[in-house]
């Protein structure tokens, strides 16, 4: 099954003083979605943005808003982010003692549900709940800060996850990658099984439009 490549610029690396401008440039470059990192300073060592920023983004773009909750108690905030305008909401398996219920709560809001695994979290942690997911995000850095180097073990993990999903009648579940993905390594990331590409500094360093187009081309060529 050939999956559609989707490019998701991570707004963590955007110019927050000119956020609307950078959103427009992402649109012009052909981005499929905007990745919004929500950090609480507890689950990860950084604090970023909340529902009000998502609410502000919603009227200025038609792109999918892909909201990644890197927070300790996501159940408390799922409804707020859904009402603010998120289209996708992803939550970390490490923070959810009742993962099935949390994923179901996202879907009850009419949103696409994703589960996230940190680089050392065993893939087996997601298998019992994979059928509740529209996508699974494998982190390729330890979450908390942008600009970190790509962790190569992602490639093995993505191949294993793709094989398991396809072998268990879950071919529709997408694999998203987040962390250290740039133009020079996106081909191997896609070849390993990812099709939703989150990139921050790899897109926002230099020409946003050119970087998105080049990244898509490199990613698509790897599928041939």
Secondary structure, DSSP 8 states (H G I E B T S, - for coil): -----EEEEEGGGS-GGGHHHHHHHHHHHT-SEEEEEEEBSSSSS-B---HHHHHHHHTT--SEEEEEEESTTGGGTHHHHHHHT-SEEEEEGGG-TTHHHHHHHHHHTT-EEEEEE-TTS-THHHHTTGGG-SEEEEESS-TT-SS----THHHHHHHHHHHHHHHTT-TT-EEEEESS--TTTHHHHHHTT--EEEESHHHHSS-HHHHHHHHHHHHHHTT-
